Amino acid sequence: MAIEKSIFYHIYPLGLLGADKTNDLVSVSIDRLSVLNVWLAHIKELGCNALYIGPVFESSSHGYDTVDYYKVDRRLGDDAALIYLVKNAHELGISVVLDGVFNHVGRDFFAFKDLKKFGKNSKYINWFSNVDFGKRSPLEDPFTYDTWAGYYQLVKLNLKNKEVRDYLLGAVAKWMDIYKIDGLRLDTADVLDFDFMKELALFCKKRDPHFWLMGEVVHGNYNRWANDRMLDSVTNYDYHTPIYESFNLKDFSKISDTVERDFGPKGIYKDLALYSFVDNHDVNRAASTLKKPEHLFPLYLLLFTLPGIPAIYYGSEWGFEGKKSAHSDDLLRPSVELKNLKKQAKHPKLLDAIKQFIGARKKCKALSTGKYETLLVKKEQYAFSRKEKDGTVVVIVNMSSQPVKVNISVKGLPAKGFTDFLSPDYCLIPNKTGLSVEVPPCWGRILYH
């Protein structure tokens, strides 16, 4: 994958496709994946060139309680349907990344069922972490075991066990060789065994040097996971809270301080391409997090101009709303039909705005790989540059409901004029001190020369 140029579209298929909440594990498979072939055209038209879809493998409920790594979830389809989807995506120039859920399995996983049946005589005792027959589990097993985050439906694998690693790597080989995928997003990478991730990276890169590995990491120093020996990238949760605080508290220093620390001249992640997002299948939708819906426009402008590999979560390009509840993520993962979305859109103008932002990013290399520099931070205005050897792009964002004139001091600008990607008729010439820019309300400028 040419990851620096990648713009992701994220789909949670069990939700989008309206699959049953639970899997009886005996029914004939239903080909729902084929519906996504229609979505590929939308993804392409939007300007995205990468699809992160998952989970797709056989599970008991939400997809992260895996039952069989070698089989497509019968609620979604079968091998043929997934092969066809990836093939069609590739023909449209769209790379495909799947979920890899390697930290834990569901209780219907064959090895755990054997452990429940045979107890101490099971040959799979060492497939799981810290099995202890001295206690009973909360689910009335005659033993306890390690879990993910205390959920006993999610049984932690013993990734130190070679048999377990070989089983998982065998599945990855199938995904690469049969489905022809381009990368993996590693679920709960922040608690995943580091030695396993190193072995996985070696295994995948040997088969395909361009195969992309991205880990789900919420907290910690991302350099521990994203480096030459392990993963190519991780989820950038550093952006998530401060970007919303900036808008809701009317204080752009919240996000600018974070970006400066991470990607500025002395940035701790300035050499990493991190996966950035404003919402996903685990967090509240952007339209439900912002206090003012008009801030969706400058929010997405930042997503596509700040350092990172940007991703859109399905439906959010129309301003979908959705919040987590105490016991369910269902409202974050709705069933939708593409043909009805324009009618359902609460923010119909957002789609075209996102297309503009993506178009600007694709046309200007500096927005993908350019070095970041903070130029101006005010309560409701924020300006920065992205510099490449081929040129400089200056981005100004205004969250105010009023138009503003922003004066920016920028050194070393060429005397020739700047044009705004978002308004091609708007041009200006730098003065002796820099730029004096008029910025519309709840909007911005992406200036290039």
C-alpha positions in Angstrom: 0.0 0.0 0.0 1.1 3.6 -0.7 0.1 4.4 2.8 1.1 8.1 2.7 -1.5 8.7 0.0 -4.2 6.5 1.6 -7.6 7.9 2.6 -9.6 5.3 4.5 -13.3 4.5 4.6 -14.2 2.4 7.6 -17.1 -0.1 7.6 -18.4 -2.2 10.5 -20.1 -4.8 8.3 -22.2 -6.7 10.8 -23.9 -3.4 11.7 -24.1 -1.7 8.2 -25.5 -4.9 6.6 -28.1 -5.5 9.3 -26.8 -8.9 10.4 -28.4 -10.8 13.3 -26.9 -9.8 16.6 -26.1 -13.4 17.5 -24.8 -16.3 15.4 -26.4 -19.7 15.8 -23.3 -21.2 14.1 -25.5 -23.7 12.2 -27.5 -21.7 9.7 -26.6 -21.6 6.0 -24.5 -18.5 5.2 -26.2 -15.4 3.9 -24.4 -13.3 1.3 -24.7 -9.8 2.7 -21.1 -8.8 1.7 -22.2 -8.4 -1.9 -24.2 -5.3 -0.9 -20.9 -3.6 -0.2 -19.9 -3.8 -3.9 -22.4 -0.9 -4.4 -20.7 1.0 -1.6 -17.3 0.7 -3.4 -18.6 3.1 -6.0 -19.6 5.6 -3.3 -16.2 5.2 -1.6 -14.4 5.9 -4.8 -16.6 8.9 -5.6 -15.9 10.3 -2.2 -12.2 10.2 -2.9 -11.2 7.4 -0.6 -8.7 4.8 -1.8 -8.6 2.4 1.1 -11.2 0.4 2.9 -10.9 -0.8 6.5 -13.6 -3.4 7.1 -14.1 -5.7 10.0 -14.5 -7.9 11.7 -15.5 -10.4 9.1 -14.7 -13.8 10.5 -17.0 -16.3 12.2 -18.0 -15.1 15.6 -20.7 -15.6 18.2 -22.0 -12.0 18.3 -20.3 -8.7 17.7 -17.4 -10.1 15.6 -14.6 -9.7 18.2 -15.5 -13.0 19.9 -14.0 -15.1 17.1 -15.1 -18.7 16.6 -13.2 -19.6 13.4 -10.4 -17.5 11.9 -10.5 -19.5 8.7 -14.1 -18.9 7.9 -16.1 -15.8 6.9 -18.9 -15.1 9.3 -22.0 -16.9 7.9 -24.1 -13.8 8.7 -22.0 -11.9 6.1 -21.3 -14.6 3.4 -18.5 -16.9 2.5 -15.1 -17.0 0.9 -16.4 -16.4 -2.6 -18.2 -13.2 -1.5 -15.1 -11.8 0.3 -12.8 -12.7 -2.6 -15.2 -10.9 -5.0 -15.4 -7.8 -2.8 -11.7 -7.4 -2.5 -11.2 -8.0 -6.3 -13.7 -5.3 -7.1 -12.1 -2.9 -4.6 -8.7 -3.5 -6.2 -10.1 -2.8 -9.7 -11.3 0.6 -8.4 -7.9 1.3 -6.9 -9.1 0.7 -3.3 -6.9 -1.2 -0.9 -8.5 -3.5 1.7 -7.6 -3.8 5.3 -9.3 -6.4 7.6 -9.5 -6.7 11.4 -7.1 -9.1 13.0 -8.4 -10.1 16.4 -5.5 -12.0 17.9 -5.6 -11.2 21.6 -8.7 -13.2 22.5 -11.4 -15.5 21.1 -15.0 -16.2 21.9 -16.2 -19.1 24.1 -17.4 -21.0 21.0 -13.8 -21.2 19.7 -13.0 -24.9 19.1 -10.1 -25.1 21.5 -12.0 -23.4 24.4 -15.0 -25.8 23.8 -12.5 -28.7 24.1 -11.2 -27.2 27.4 -14.7 -26.9 28.8 -15.5 -30.5 27.8 -12.3 -32.2 28.9 -11.0 -29.9 31.6 -7.6 -30.8 32.9 -7.4 -33.5 30.2 -7.8 -31.0 27.3 -4.9 -30.8 25.0 -5.7 -27.1 24.6 -5.1 -25.9 28.2 -2.0 -24.1 27.2 -3.7 -22.3 24.3 -5.2 -19.9 26.8 -3.7 -17.5 29.3 -3.5 -18.5 33.0 -6.1 -21.3 33.2 -6.6 -22.0 36.9 -8.6 -25.0 38.0 -8.5 -23.8 41.6 -11.3 -21.3 41.1 -14.6 -21.1 39.2 -15.3 -18.4 36.6 -18.2 -16.0 36.8 -19.8 -18.0 34.0 -19.7 -21.2 36.1 -16.7 -22.9 34.4 -14.7 -25.1 36.8 -11.7 -22.9 36.1 -10.8 -19.3 35.5 -8.8 -17.7 32.8 -7.5 -14.3 31.6 -9.8 -12.2 29.6 -9.9 -8.9 27.7 -10.8 -6.1 30.1 -12.7 -8.5 32.5 -15.2 -9.8 29.9 -15.3 -13.5 30.3 -16.9 -13.9 26.9 -13.5 -12.9 25.5 -10.9 -15.5 26.4 -7.3 -14.4 26.2 -5.1 -16.5 24.0 -1.6 -17.6 25.2 0.4 -16.1 22.4 3.6 -17.5 23.9 2.4 -20.9 22.7 3.9 -21.8 19.3 0.8 -23.9 18.4 -1.4 -20.8 18.9 0.9 -18.6 16.9 1.1 -21.1 14.0 -2.7 -21.4 14.0 -3.1 -17.6 13.7 -0.3 -17.1 11.2 -1.9 -19.9 9.1 -5.1 -17.9 9.0 -3.2 -14.7 8.0 -1.6 -16.6 5.2 -5.0 -17.6 3.9 -6.2 -14.0 4.2 -3.2 -12.8 2.2 -3.1 -15.6 -0.4 -6.8 -16.3 -1.0 -8.6 -13.0 -0.2 -5.6 -10.8 -1.4 -6.0 -8.2 1.3 -3.5 -5.4 1.7 -3.2 -5.0 5.4 -4.5 -5.7 8.9 -5.8 -3.6 11.8 -4.8 -5.4 15.0 -7.5 -5.2 17.5 -6.5 -4.3 21.1 -2.9 -4.0 20.1 -2.2 -2.1 23.3 -2.4 -5.4 25.2 -1.2 -7.7 22.5 2.0 -9.7 23.0 4.9 -7.8 21.6 6.9 -10.9 20.5 3.8 -12.1 18.6 3.5 -8.7 16.8 7.2 -8.9 15.8 6.7 -12.5 14.5 3.6 -11.4 12.6 5.4 -8.5 11.0 8.2 -10.6 9.8 5.7 -13.2 8.5 3.7 -10.7 6.6 6.5 -8.6 5.2 8.3 -11.7 3.9 5.1 -12.6 2.0 4.5 -9.0 0.9 6.9 -6.1 1.7 4.1 -3.6 1.2 1.6 -5.3 3.5 0.4 -2.7 6.1 0.0 -3.4 9.8 -1.8 -1.0 12.0 -2.6 -1.5 15.7 -5.4 -0.3 17.9 -3.7 1.6 20.7 -5.5 4.1 22.9 -2.9 5.1 25.5 0.9 4.9 25.6 4.0 5.9 23.6 3.1 5.0 20.0 6.7 4.5 19.2 6.6 1.3 21.2 4.3 -0.3 18.7 5.0 1.6 15.4 8.7 1.0 14.6 10.9 -0.9 12.2 10.5 -4.2 14.1 6.8 -4.3 14.5 3.8 -2.3 13.2 3.7 0.4 10.5 1.1 2.5 12.3 -1.3 2.8 15.2 -4.7 4.6 15.9 -4.1 8.2 16.9 -6.3 8.6 19.9 -4.1 11.5 20.9 -6.2 13.7 18.5 -9.6 12.5 19.7 -10.3 14.3 23.0 -8.5 17.6 22.3 -10.0 18.1 18.8 -13.5 18.0 20.3 -12.5 20.1 23.3 -11.2 22.7 20.9 -14.6 23.2 19.3 -16.8 22.7 22.3 -14.7 24.9 24.6 -13.8 27.4 21.8 -10.1 27.0 22.4 -7.9 25.8 19.5 -4.9 25.4 21.8 -6.3 22.1 22.9 -5.6 20.5 19.5 -2.7 22.7 18.5 -0.7 21.8 21.6 -1.3 18.1 20.9 -0.3 18.4 17.2 2.8 20.4 18.1 3.9 17.9 20.6 3.3 15.0 18.3 4.3 16.3 14.8 6.0 19.7 15.3 9.7 20.2 14.6 10.5 18.3 17.9 7.5 16.1 17.6 7.7 12.6 19.2 5.8 11.1 16.3 7.0 13.4 13.4 8.3 10.4 11.5 5.2 8.2 11.9 2.1 8.1 9.7 -0.6 7.5 12.3 -4.2 6.5 11.6 -6.4 9.5 12.4 -10.2 9.7 12.8 -12.9 11.8 14.4 -15.2 8.8 15.1 -15.3 5.0 14.7 -17.3 2.0 15.8 -16.2 2.4 19.4 -16.7 6.1 20.1 -19.6 8.5 19.7 -20.3 10.0 16.3 -18.8 13.4 15.5 -22.3 14.9 15.0 -23.2 13.7 18.5 -20.0 14.9 20.2 -19.9 18.5 18.8 -22.1 21.0 20.6 -22.6 23.0 17.3 -23.4 21.0 14.2 -21.9 23.7 12.0 -18.5 22.8 13.5 -18.6 19.5 11.5 -17.2 21.4 8.5 -14.0 22.8 10.2 -13.6 19.5 12.1 -13.3 17.5 8.9 -11.2 20.2 7.3 -8.7 19.5 10.1 -8.9 15.8 9.7 -7.8 16.0 6.1 -5.1 18.6 6.5 -3.4 17.7 9.8 -0.6 15.1 9.8 -2.0 11.5 9.7 -3.7 8.9 7.6 -7.4 10.1 7.6 -10.4 7.9 7.9 -14.1 8.4 7.6 -16.5 6.1 9.4 -19.5 5.0 7.3 -22.5 7.4 7.5 -20.5 10.2 9.1 -20.1 11.9 5.8 -23.8 12.6 6.0 -23.6 13.7 9.6 -24.9 10.5 11.2 -25.5 10.8 15.0 -25.0 8.0 17.5 -23.9 7.6 21.1 -22.7 4.7 23.1 -25.1 3.4 25.8 -24.2 1.8 29.1 -24.6 -1.7 27.6 -24.5 -1.4 23.8 -22.6 0.1 20.9 -25.6 -0.6 18.5 -26.3 3.1 17.9 -22.7 3.6 16.7 -23.1 0.7 14.2 -26.5 1.2 12.4 -27.9 -0.8 9.5 -28.2 1.5 6.5 -29.0 1.3 2.8 -27.0 3.5 0.5 -30.0 4.5 -1.6 -31.7 6.0 1.4 -28.8 8.0 2.9 -29.4 11.2 1.0 -33.0 11.3 2.4 -31.7 10.6 6.0 -28.9 13.1 5.9 -29.2 15.8 8.6 -26.2 17.6 7.1 -26.6 17.1 3.3 -23.9 19.7 2.5 -21.2 17.9 4.5 -20.7 15.2 1.9 -19.6 17.7 -0.8 -17.4 19.6 1.7 -15.6 16.3 2.6 -15.1 15.7 -1.1 -13.5 19.1 -1.4 -11.2 18.4 1.6 -10.2 15.0 0.2 -9.7 16.5 -3.3 -7.3 19.1 -1.8 -5.3 16.4 0.0 -5.0 14.3 -3.1 -3.8 17.2 -5.2 -1.2 18.5 -2.8 1.5 16.2 -1.6 2.4 18.5 1.3 -1.0 17.7 3.0 0.0 14.0 3.1 3.7 14.1 3.9 4.6 17.7 4.5 6.3 18.8 7.7 4.0 20.5 10.2 4.5 24.0 11.7 2.1 26.0 13.9 1.6 29.5 12.5 -1.2 31.0 14.6 -3.4 29.8 17.5 -6.3 31.9 18.8 -9.5 30.8 20.6 -11.5 30.4 17.4 -8.8 30.5 14.7 -5.9 28.1 14.0 -3.3 28.2 11.2 -0.5 25.9 10.3 1.7 25.0 7.4 2.6 21.8 5.7 5.9 22.0 3.9 7.4 19.8 1.2 10.3 20.5 -1.1 7.8 21.1 -3.9 6.0 23.8 -2.0 4.1 25.0 1.1 0.4 24.8 2.0 -1.0 27.1 4.6 -4.2 26.0 6.3 -6.4 28.4 8.3 -9.5 27.2 10.2 -12.2 29.5 11.6 -14.7 28.0 14.0 -16.5 31.3 14.6 -20.0 31.9 13.3 -18.6 35.2 11.8 -16.1 35.8 9.0 -12.7 36.9 10.2 -9.5 38.5 8.8 -6.5 36.6 10.0 -2.9 38.0 9.8 -0.3 35.3 9.7 3.4 35.8 9.9 5.1 33.3 7.6 8.8 33.4 6.7 10.2 32.5 3.3 7.0 32.7 1.3 7.4 33.2 -2.5 6.2 36.6 -3.8 3.8 34.8 -6.2 0.2 34.6 -5.2 -1.7 31.9 -3.2 -4.9 30.2 -4.3 -7.5 28.6 -2.1 -8.2 24.9 -2.9 -11.7 25.4 -1.5 -12.4 28.6 -3.4 -10.3 28.7 -6.6 -11.4 32.3 -7.3 -9.9 33.5 -4.0 -6.2 34.6 -4.5 -3.9 36.7 -2.5 -0.3 38.0 -2.6 1.8 37.8 0.6 2.8 41.2 2.1 6.1 41.9 3.8 5.1 40.2 7.0 3.2 37.3 5.7 -0.5 36.8 4.8 -3.7 38.7 5.6 -6.5 36.2 4.9 -10.2 36.6 5.0 -11.8 33.3 6.3 -15.6 32.5 6.0 -17.5 31.4 9.1 -17.2 27.8 10.2 -14.9 27.1 7.3 -11.3 27.6 6.3 -8.7 28.2 3.7 -6.2 25.7 2.1 -3.7 28.0 0.4 -1.2 26.8 -2.1 1.0 28.4 -4.7 
